[in-house]
């Protein structure tokens, strides 16, 4: 009977006897470590939202903070069309809070409208957040090996605007010289 089992299940027999292939403990630990590292690298980072909109008083305070940061702070690189969209969304949400006072008192349609406006507003603010980290993978000049460089959106936008200003100033000087 045992001989029949050994004939039908040779791998099992080899594993029982210690003669089969076994994963070495060091390789197994290395694989486990790599899986854990990869899992933590791709773990979703909880993004900070600017607006939560639960009640009228809290919403009014959040809006005042956001408007202050648009003027020359965290969201200073927002375009004029984005500001118009943001103002429209904030005014719509304020009208809902003026009508209901809290999100819990809203009916289903108005609660859905509030959530849609809130999501669009937070997405717009997250897009133009100066503290948002943007990583790019590119090969540096003179190399074929790509490197990952990470910078904040504010630094990138500041550098882009400084470069544009330098180019415009250089063109003006050349035009004044007649060249």
PELINVEN-V387981 format. One record per residue. N is the residue number from 1. PHI is phi in whole degrees, -180 to 180 (NA if undefined). PSI is psi as a letter, one per 40 degrees, with the letter a starting at -180 (999 if undefined). D_CENTER is the distance of its C-alpha to the mean C-alpha in Angstrom with 2 decimals. Layout:
n->N phi->PHI psi->PSI d_center->D_CENTER
n->N phi->PHI psi->PSI d_center->D_CENTER
//
This chain:
n->1 phi->NA psi->d d_center->62.36
n->2 phi->-66 psi->d d_center->60.16
n->3 phi->-64 psi->d d_center->61.06
n->4 phi->-63 psi->d d_center->59.92
n->5 phi->-62 psi->d d_center->56.50
n->6 phi->-67 psi->d d_center->56.20
n->7 phi->-73 psi->d d_center->57.02
n->8 phi->-78 psi->d d_center->54.55
n->9 phi->-126 psi->g d_center->51.63
n->10 phi->-67 psi->d d_center->51.95
n->11 phi->-64 psi->d d_center->48.36
n->12 phi->-64 psi->d d_center->48.77
n->13 phi->-63 psi->d d_center->52.03
n->14 phi->-65 psi->d d_center->50.52
n->15 phi->-68 psi->d d_center->47.76
n->16 phi->-69 psi->d d_center->50.40
n->17 phi->-86 psi->e d_center->52.58
n->18 phi->87 psi->e d_center->49.89
n->19 phi->-99 psi->e d_center->50.57
n->20 phi->-80 psi->i d_center->47.57
n->21 phi->-72 psi->h d_center->44.27
n->22 phi->-129 psi->i d_center->42.14
n->23 phi->-77 psi->h d_center->38.72
n->24 phi->-67 psi->i d_center->39.24
n->25 phi->-58 psi->d d_center->37.63
n->26 phi->-66 psi->d d_center->35.94
n->27 phi->-68 psi->d d_center->34.31
n->28 phi->-62 psi->d d_center->33.29
n->29 phi->-66 psi->d d_center->31.70
n->30 phi->-63 psi->d d_center->29.90
n->31 phi->-62 psi->d d_center->28.50
n->32 phi->-64 psi->d d_center->27.46
n->33 phi->-62 psi->d d_center->25.80
n->34 phi->-66 psi->d d_center->23.83
n->35 phi->-64 psi->d d_center->22.70
n->36 phi->-66 psi->d d_center->21.60
n->37 phi->-66 psi->d d_center->19.74
n->38 phi->-65 psi->d d_center->17.96
n->39 phi->-65 psi->d d_center->17.09
n->40 phi->-74 psi->d d_center->15.65
n->41 phi->-69 psi->d d_center->13.65
n->42 phi->-99 psi->e d_center->11.98
n->43 phi->-64 psi->h d_center->11.82
n->44 phi->-70 psi->h d_center->8.95
n->45 phi->-83 psi->h d_center->7.61
n->46 phi->-73 psi->h d_center->8.64
n->47 phi->-83 psi->h d_center->6.65
n->48 phi->-76 psi->h d_center->9.52
n->49 phi->-100 psi->i d_center->11.02
n->50 phi->-78 psi->d d_center->13.55
n->51 phi->-121 psi->h d_center->16.10
n->52 phi->-112 psi->d d_center->17.56
n->53 phi->53 psi->g d_center->20.86
n->54 phi->-106 psi->d d_center->23.39
n->55 phi->-146 psi->i d_center->26.49
n->56 phi->-63 psi->d d_center->27.94
n->57 phi->-65 psi->d d_center->28.29
n->58 phi->-64 psi->d d_center->24.79
n->59 phi->-63 psi->d d_center->23.34
n->60 phi->-62 psi->d d_center->25.66
n->61 phi->-66 psi->d d_center->24.60
n->62 phi->-63 psi->d d_center->20.84
n->63 phi->-64 psi->d d_center->21.71
n->64 phi->-62 psi->d d_center->23.91
n->65 phi->-64 psi->d d_center->21.25
n->66 phi->-64 psi->d d_center->18.78
n->67 phi->-62 psi->d d_center->21.74
n->68 phi->-66 psi->d d_center->22.73
n->69 phi->-76 psi->d d_center->19.39
n->70 phi->-73 psi->d d_center->19.52
n->71 phi->-65 psi->e d_center->22.96
n->72 phi->168 psi->f d_center->22.01
n->73 phi->-127 psi->b d_center->19.27
n->74 phi->-65 psi->d d_center->15.58
n->75 phi->-117 psi->f d_center->15.37
n->76 phi->-67 psi->d d_center->18.39
n->77 phi->-94 psi->e d_center->17.26
n->78 phi->-72 psi->h d_center->17.07
n->79 phi->-76 psi->i d_center->19.69
n->80 phi->-66 psi->d d_center->22.79
n->81 phi->-69 psi->d d_center->22.12
n->82 phi->-68 psi->d d_center->18.70
n->83 phi->-65 psi->d d_center->20.64
n->84 phi->-64 psi->d d_center->23.25
n->85 phi->-63 psi->d d_center->20.90
n->86 phi->-61 psi->d d_center->19.39
n->87 phi->-61 psi->d d_center->22.99
n->88 phi->-62 psi->d d_center->24.12
n->89 phi->-62 psi->d d_center->21.50
n->90 phi->-64 psi->d d_center->22.30
n->91 phi->-66 psi->d d_center->26.00
n->92 phi->-63 psi->d d_center->25.85
n->93 phi->-68 psi->d d_center->24.22
n->94 phi->-63 psi->d d_center->26.76
n->95 phi->-62 psi->d d_center->29.55
n->96 phi->-65 psi->d d_center->28.57
n->97 phi->-71 psi->d d_center->28.65
n->98 phi->-65 psi->d d_center->31.93
n->99 phi->-80 psi->d d_center->33.33
n->100 phi->-113 psi->e d_center->32.21
n->101 phi->77 psi->d d_center->31.27
n->102 phi->-136 psi->i d_center->28.81
n->103 phi->-69 psi->d d_center->26.44
n->104 phi->-66 psi->d d_center->28.70
n->105 phi->-84 psi->e d_center->31.66
n->106 phi->-74 psi->i d_center->30.12
n->107 phi->-77 psi->i d_center->31.42
n->108 phi->-58 psi->d d_center->29.34
n->109 phi->-66 psi->d d_center->28.89
n->110 phi->-70 psi->d d_center->27.98
n->111 phi->-66 psi->d d_center->25.56
n->112 phi->-66 psi->d d_center->23.82
n->113 phi->-63 psi->d d_center->23.94
n->114 phi->-61 psi->d d_center->22.44
n->115 phi->-65 psi->d d_center->19.52
n->116 phi->-64 psi->d d_center->18.95
n->117 phi->-64 psi->d d_center->19.19
n->118 phi->-65 psi->d d_center->16.94
n->119 phi->-63 psi->d d_center->14.10
n->120 phi->-64 psi->d d_center->14.68
n->121 phi->-67 psi->d d_center->14.89
n->122 phi->-65 psi->d d_center->11.73
n->123 phi->-65 psi->d d_center->9.82
n->124 phi->-65 psi->d d_center->11.96
n->125 phi->-67 psi->d d_center->11.49
n->126 phi->-65 psi->d d_center->7.70
n->127 phi->-64 psi->d d_center->8.47
n->128 phi->-105 psi->e d_center->11.27
n->129 phi->-74 psi->h d_center->10.27
n->130 phi->-63 psi->d d_center->12.30
n->131 phi->-88 psi->e d_center->10.76
n->132 phi->-68 psi->h d_center->7.25
n->133 phi->-91 psi->h d_center->7.84
n->134 phi->-118 psi->h d_center->8.42
n->135 phi->-110 psi->h d_center->10.56
n->136 phi->-125 psi->i d_center->13.47
n->137 phi->-115 psi->h d_center->16.24
n->138 phi->-152 psi->i d_center->19.60
n->139 phi->-81 psi->h d_center->23.22
n->140 phi->-68 psi->i d_center->24.61
n->141 phi->-57 psi->h d_center->27.79
n->142 phi->85 psi->e d_center->30.73
n->143 phi->-137 psi->i d_center->28.92
n->144 phi->-103 psi->e d_center->28.00
n->145 phi->-91 psi->h d_center->25.73
n->146 phi->-70 psi->i d_center->22.04
n->147 phi->-124 psi->i d_center->20.09
n->148 phi->-99 psi->h d_center->16.43
n->149 phi->-121 psi->h d_center->15.78
n->150 phi->-120 psi->h d_center->12.82
n->151 phi->-142 psi->i d_center->13.07
n->152 phi->-81 psi->i d_center->11.62
n->153 phi->-60 psi->d d_center->11.30
n->154 phi->-62 psi->d d_center->14.44
n->155 phi->-64 psi->d d_center->16.38
n->156 phi->-64 psi->d d_center->15.77
n->157 phi->-69 psi->d d_center->16.82
n->158 phi->-62 psi->d d_center->19.70
n->159 phi->-64 psi->d d_center->20.93
n->160 phi->-64 psi->d d_center->20.83
n->161 phi->-69 psi->d d_center->22.81
n->162 phi->-64 psi->d d_center->25.18
n->163 phi->-65 psi->d d_center->25.91
n->164 phi->-62 psi->d d_center->26.68
n->165 phi->-64 psi->d d_center->28.93
n->166 phi->-61 psi->d d_center->30.72
n->167 phi->-64 psi->d d_center->31.36
n->168 phi->-65 psi->d d_center->32.72
n->169 phi->-64 psi->d d_center->34.89
n->170 phi->-65 psi->d d_center->36.24
n->171 phi->-66 psi->d d_center->37.12
n->172 phi->-65 psi->d d_center->38.91
n->173 phi->-63 psi->d d_center->40.95
n->174 phi->-67 psi->d d_center->41.94
n->175 phi->-70 psi->d d_center->43.00
n->176 phi->-69 psi->d d_center->45.07
n->177 phi->-77 psi->e d_center->46.83
n->178 phi->90 psi->e d_center->47.61
n->179 phi->-115 psi->999 d_center->45.84
//
